Amino acid sequence: MWLEADNKLTRTFEFDDFITAFGFMTQVAIQAEKDNHHPWWSNVYNNVVIELNTHDAGDIVTEKDRSLAKKIDLIYQRYTS
């Protein structure tokens, strides 16, 4: 679940291994580029942490963030099904 706090949406995603986590990140990167909305993220082994907020709106959570979060959730579902 996404957590909204400190003017950002945050979620941690867990995978079986680093390669799978990196594949997820690649798919998210492609979607983020299509949406022209790029997340802050980190990856350590099988965990990916993503934070979303809209910089040009003053670093707050906007509909742009909620939309990308939903798309990221759909990408993640491919890894959990």
Chimera marker file (.cmm) of the C-alpha trace (Angstrom):
<marker_set name="trace">
<marker id="1" x="0.000" y="0.000" z="0.000" r="1" g="1" b="0" radius="0.5"/>
<marker id="2" x="1.113" y="3.536" z="-0.711" r="1" g="1" b="0" radius="0.5"/>
<marker id="3" x="1.655" y="5.717" z="2.333" r="1" g="1" b="0" radius="0.5"/>
<marker id="4" x="1.003" y="9.439" z="2.030" r="1" g="1" b="0" radius="0.5"/>
<marker id="5" x="3.130" y="11.457" z="4.448" r="1" g="1" b="0" radius="0.5"/>
<marker id="6" x="5.504" y="14.421" z="4.309" r="1" g="1" b="0" radius="0.5"/>
<marker id="7" x="4.090" y="15.571" z="0.947" r="1" g="1" b="0" radius="0.5"/>
<marker id="8" x="4.914" y="12.338" z="-0.871" r="1" g="1" b="0" radius="0.5"/>
<marker id="9" x="3.526" y="8.930" z="-1.688" r="1" g="1" b="0" radius="0.5"/>
<marker id="10" x="5.867" y="6.129" z="-0.628" r="1" g="1" b="0" radius="0.5"/>
<marker id="11" x="5.799" y="2.398" z="-1.137" r="1" g="1" b="0" radius="0.5"/>
<marker id="12" x="8.285" y="-0.445" z="-0.721" r="1" g="1" b="0" radius="0.5"/>
<marker id="13" x="8.155" y="-3.339" z="-3.188" r="1" g="1" b="0" radius="0.5"/>
<marker id="14" x="9.750" y="-6.706" z="-2.446" r="1" g="1" b="0" radius="0.5"/>
<marker id="15" x="10.885" y="-9.273" z="-5.013" r="1" g="1" b="0" radius="0.5"/>
<marker id="16" x="12.514" y="-12.688" z="-5.065" r="1" g="1" b="0" radius="0.5"/>
<marker id="17" x="15.898" y="-11.343" z="-6.133" r="1" g="1" b="0" radius="0.5"/>
<marker id="18" x="17.843" y="-8.386" z="-7.511" r="1" g="1" b="0" radius="0.5"/>
<marker id="19" x="17.276" y="-9.232" z="-11.189" r="1" g="1" b="0" radius="0.5"/>
<marker id="20" x="13.513" y="-9.301" z="-10.719" r="1" g="1" b="0" radius="0.5"/>
<marker id="21" x="13.594" y="-6.013" z="-8.794" r="1" g="1" b="0" radius="0.5"/>
<marker id="22" x="15.684" y="-4.437" z="-11.547" r="1" g="1" b="0" radius="0.5"/>
<marker id="23" x="13.260" y="-5.689" z="-14.217" r="1" g="1" b="0" radius="0.5"/>
<marker id="24" x="10.422" y="-4.026" z="-12.308" r="1" g="1" b="0" radius="0.5"/>
<marker id="25" x="12.399" y="-0.800" z="-12.111" r="1" g="1" b="0" radius="0.5"/>
<marker id="26" x="12.980" y="-0.915" z="-15.862" r="1" g="1" b="0" radius="0.5"/>
<marker id="27" x="9.266" y="-1.231" z="-16.543" r="1" g="1" b="0" radius="0.5"/>
<marker id="28" x="8.482" y="1.596" z="-14.119" r="1" g="1" b="0" radius="0.5"/>
<marker id="29" x="11.142" y="3.755" z="-15.807" r="1" g="1" b="0" radius="0.5"/>
<marker id="30" x="9.499" y="3.238" z="-19.193" r="1" g="1" b="0" radius="0.5"/>
<marker id="31" x="6.093" y="4.192" z="-17.779" r="1" g="1" b="0" radius="0.5"/>
<marker id="32" x="7.523" y="7.201" z="-15.940" r="1" g="1" b="0" radius="0.5"/>
<marker id="33" x="9.128" y="8.439" z="-19.143" r="1" g="1" b="0" radius="0.5"/>
<marker id="34" x="5.830" y="8.052" z="-21.031" r="1" g="1" b="0" radius="0.5"/>
<marker id="35" x="4.093" y="10.056" z="-18.304" r="1" g="1" b="0" radius="0.5"/>
<marker id="36" x="6.989" y="12.545" z="-18.075" r="1" g="1" b="0" radius="0.5"/>
<marker id="37" x="6.867" y="12.069" z="-14.300" r="1" g="1" b="0" radius="0.5"/>
<marker id="38" x="9.943" y="10.571" z="-12.703" r="1" g="1" b="0" radius="0.5"/>
<marker id="39" x="10.074" y="9.049" z="-9.223" r="1" g="1" b="0" radius="0.5"/>
<marker id="40" x="12.737" y="9.132" z="-6.573" r="1" g="1" b="0" radius="0.5"/>
<marker id="41" x="13.681" y="5.552" z="-5.826" r="1" g="1" b="0" radius="0.5"/>
<marker id="42" x="16.259" y="3.288" z="-4.287" r="1" g="1" b="0" radius="0.5"/>
<marker id="43" x="17.066" y="-0.360" z="-4.740" r="1" g="1" b="0" radius="0.5"/>
<marker id="44" x="18.900" y="-2.656" z="-2.368" r="1" g="1" b="0" radius="0.5"/>
<marker id="45" x="19.004" y="-6.291" z="-3.478" r="1" g="1" b="0" radius="0.5"/>
<marker id="46" x="15.345" y="-7.338" z="-3.699" r="1" g="1" b="0" radius="0.5"/>
<marker id="47" x="13.699" y="-4.190" z="-2.341" r="1" g="1" b="0" radius="0.5"/>
<marker id="48" x="12.657" y="-1.107" z="-4.291" r="1" g="1" b="0" radius="0.5"/>
<marker id="49" x="11.453" y="2.003" z="-2.470" r="1" g="1" b="0" radius="0.5"/>
<marker id="50" x="9.586" y="4.569" z="-4.569" r="1" g="1" b="0" radius="0.5"/>
<marker id="51" x="8.620" y="8.097" z="-3.548" r="1" g="1" b="0" radius="0.5"/>
<marker id="52" x="6.342" y="10.278" z="-5.645" r="1" g="1" b="0" radius="0.5"/>
<marker id="53" x="5.557" y="13.975" z="-5.507" r="1" g="1" b="0" radius="0.5"/>
<marker id="54" x="5.225" y="16.689" z="-8.108" r="1" g="1" b="0" radius="0.5"/>
<marker id="55" x="8.204" y="19.033" z="-8.126" r="1" g="1" b="0" radius="0.5"/>
<marker id="56" x="6.671" y="21.680" z="-10.387" r="1" g="1" b="0" radius="0.5"/>
<marker id="57" x="3.657" y="21.900" z="-8.050" r="1" g="1" b="0" radius="0.5"/>
<marker id="58" x="5.839" y="22.672" z="-5.042" r="1" g="1" b="0" radius="0.5"/>
<marker id="59" x="6.843" y="19.127" z="-4.044" r="1" g="1" b="0" radius="0.5"/>
<marker id="60" x="3.357" y="18.032" z="-3.042" r="1" g="1" b="0" radius="0.5"/>
<marker id="61" x="1.239" y="15.014" z="-3.941" r="1" g="1" b="0" radius="0.5"/>
<marker id="62" x="-0.946" y="15.653" z="-6.980" r="1" g="1" b="0" radius="0.5"/>
<marker id="63" x="-3.160" y="13.630" z="-9.300" r="1" g="1" b="0" radius="0.5"/>
<marker id="64" x="-0.072" y="13.072" z="-11.442" r="1" g="1" b="0" radius="0.5"/>
<marker id="65" x="1.463" y="11.105" z="-8.538" r="1" g="1" b="0" radius="0.5"/>
<marker id="66" x="-1.698" y="9.135" z="-7.824" r="1" g="1" b="0" radius="0.5"/>
<marker id="67" x="-1.997" y="8.214" z="-11.491" r="1" g="1" b="0" radius="0.5"/>
<marker id="68" x="1.593" y="6.981" z="-11.715" r="1" g="1" b="0" radius="0.5"/>
<marker id="69" x="1.192" y="5.091" z="-8.426" r="1" g="1" b="0" radius="0.5"/>
<marker id="70" x="-1.771" y="3.176" z="-9.884" r="1" g="1" b="0" radius="0.5"/>
<marker id="71" x="0.256" y="2.309" z="-12.974" r="1" g="1" b="0" radius="0.5"/>
<marker id="72" x="3.164" y="1.155" z="-10.816" r="1" g="1" b="0" radius="0.5"/>
<marker id="73" x="0.774" y="-1.063" z="-8.853" r="1" g="1" b="0" radius="0.5"/>
<marker id="74" x="-0.390" y="-2.659" z="-12.107" r="1" g="1" b="0" radius="0.5"/>
<marker id="75" x="3.222" y="-3.332" z="-13.093" r="1" g="1" b="0" radius="0.5"/>
<marker id="76" x="3.889" y="-4.862" z="-9.675" r="1" g="1" b="0" radius="0.5"/>
<marker id="77" x="0.870" y="-7.155" z="-10.005" r="1" g="1" b="0" radius="0.5"/>
<marker id="78" x="2.636" y="-8.879" z="-12.926" r="1" g="1" b="0" radius="0.5"/>
<marker id="79" x="5.318" y="-9.966" z="-10.464" r="1" g="1" b="0" radius="0.5"/>
<marker id="80" x="2.959" y="-11.226" z="-7.782" r="1" g="1" b="0" radius="0.5"/>
<marker id="81" x="0.480" y="-13.206" z="-9.886" r="1" g="1" b="0" radius="0.5"/>
<link id1="1" id2="2" r="1" g="1" b="0" radius="0.2"/>
<link id1="2" id2="3" r="1" g="1" b="0" radius="0.2"/>
<link id1="3" id2="4" r="1" g="1" b="0" radius="0.2"/>
<link id1="4" id2="5" r="1" g="1" b="0" radius="0.2"/>
<link id1="5" id2="6" r="1" g="1" b="0" radius="0.2"/>
<link id1="6" id2="7" r="1" g="1" b="0" radius="0.2"/>
<link id1="7" id2="8" r="1" g="1" b="0" radius="0.2"/>
<link id1="8" id2="9" r="1" g="1" b="0" radius="0.2"/>
<link id1="9" id2="10" r="1" g="1" b="0" radius="0.2"/>
<link id1="10" id2="11" r="1" g="1" b="0" radius="0.2"/>
<link id1="11" id2="12" r="1" g="1" b="0" radius="0.2"/>
<link id1="12" id2="13" r="1" g="1" b="0" radius="0.2"/>
<link id1="13" id2="14" r="1" g="1" b="0" radius="0.2"/>
<link id1="14" id2="15" r="1" g="1" b="0" radius="0.2"/>
<link id1="15" id2="16" r="1" g="1" b="0" radius="0.2"/>
<link id1="16" id2="17" r="1" g="1" b="0" radius="0.2"/>
<link id1="17" id2="18" r="1" g="1" b="0" radius="0.2"/>
<link id1="18" id2="19" r="1" g="1" b="0" radius="0.2"/>
<link id1="19" id2="20" r="1" g="1" b="0" radius="0.2"/>
<link id1="20" id2="21" r="1" g="1" b="0" radius="0.2"/>
<link id1="21" id2="22" r="1" g="1" b="0" radius="0.2"/>
<link id1="22" id2="23" r="1" g="1" b="0" radius="0.2"/>
<link id1="23" id2="24" r="1" g="1" b="0" radius="0.2"/>
<link id1="24" id2="25" r="1" g="1" b="0" radius="0.2"/>
<link id1="25" id2="26" r="1" g="1" b="0" radius="0.2"/>
<link id1="26" id2="27" r="1" g="1" b="0" radius="0.2"/>
<link id1="27" id2="28" r="1" g="1" b="0" radius="0.2"/>
<link id1="28" id2="29" r="1" g="1" b="0" radius="0.2"/>
<link id1="29" id2="30" r="1" g="1" b="0" radius="0.2"/>
<link id1="30" id2="31" r="1" g="1" b="0" radius="0.2"/>
<link id1="31" id2="32" r="1" g="1" b="0" radius="0.2"/>
<link id1="32" id2="33" r="1" g="1" b="0" radius="0.2"/>
<link id1="33" id2="34" r="1" g="1" b="0" radius="0.2"/>
<link id1="34" id2="35" r="1" g="1" b="0" radius="0.2"/>
<link id1="35" id2="36" r="1" g="1" b="0" radius="0.2"/>
<link id1="36" id2="37" r="1" g="1" b="0" radius="0.2"/>
<link id1="37" id2="38" r="1" g="1" b="0" radius="0.2"/>
<link id1="38" id2="39" r="1" g="1" b="0" radius="0.2"/>
<link id1="39" id2="40" r="1" g="1" b="0" radius="0.2"/>
<link id1="40" id2="41" r="1" g="1" b="0" radius="0.2"/>
<link id1="41" id2="42" r="1" g="1" b="0" radius="0.2"/>
<link id1="42" id2="43" r="1" g="1" b="0" radius="0.2"/>
<link id1="43" id2="44" r="1" g="1" b="0" radius="0.2"/>
<link id1="44" id2="45" r="1" g="1" b="0" radius="0.2"/>
<link id1="45" id2="46" r="1" g="1" b="0" radius="0.2"/>
<link id1="46" id2="47" r="1" g="1" b="0" radius="0.2"/>
<link id1="47" id2="48" r="1" g="1" b="0" radius="0.2"/>
<link id1="48" id2="49" r="1" g="1" b="0" radius="0.2"/>
<link id1="49" id2="50" r="1" g="1" b="0" radius="0.2"/>
<link id1="50" id2="51" r="1" g="1" b="0" radius="0.2"/>
<link id1="51" id2="52" r="1" g="1" b="0" radius="0.2"/>
<link id1="52" id2="53" r="1" g="1" b="0" radius="0.2"/>
<link id1="53" id2="54" r="1" g="1" b="0" radius="0.2"/>
<link id1="54" id2="55" r="1" g="1" b="0" radius="0.2"/>
<link id1="55" id2="56" r="1" g="1" b="0" radius="0.2"/>
<link id1="56" id2="57" r="1" g="1" b="0" radius="0.2"/>
<link id1="57" id2="58" r="1" g="1" b="0" radius="0.2"/>
<link id1="58" id2="59" r="1" g="1" b="0" radius="0.2"/>
<link id1="59" id2="60" r="1" g="1" b="0" radius="0.2"/>
<link id1="60" id2="61" r="1" g="1" b="0" radius="0.2"/>
<link id1="61" id2="62" r="1" g="1" b="0" radius="0.2"/>
<link id1="62" id2="63" r="1" g="1" b="0" radius="0.2"/>
<link id1="63" id2="64" r="1" g="1" b="0" radius="0.2"/>
<link id1="64" id2="65" r="1" g="1" b="0" radius="0.2"/>
<link id1="65" id2="66" r="1" g="1" b="0" radius="0.2"/>
<link id1="66" id2="67" r="1" g="1" b="0" radius="0.2"/>
<link id1="67" id2="68" r="1" g="1" b="0" radius="0.2"/>
<link id1="68" id2="69" r="1" g="1" b="0" radius="0.2"/>
<link id1="69" id2="70" r="1" g="1" b="0" radius="0.2"/>
<link id1="70" id2="71" r="1" g="1" b="0" radius="0.2"/>
<link id1="71" id2="72" r="1" g="1" b="0" radius="0.2"/>
<link id1="72" id2="73" r="1" g="1" b="0" radius="0.2"/>
<link id1="73" id2="74" r="1" g="1" b="0" radius="0.2"/>
<link id1="74" id2="75" r="1" g="1" b="0" radius="0.2"/>
<link id1="75" id2="76" r="1" g="1" b="0" radius="0.2"/>
<link id1="76" id2="77" r="1" g="1" b="0" radius="0.2"/>
<link id1="77" id2="78" r="1" g="1" b="0" radius="0.2"/>
<link id1="78" id2="79" r="1" g="1" b="0" radius="0.2"/>
<link id1="79" id2="80" r="1" g="1" b="0" radius="0.2"/>
<link id1="80" id2="81" r="1" g="1" b="0" radius="0.2"/>
</marker_set>
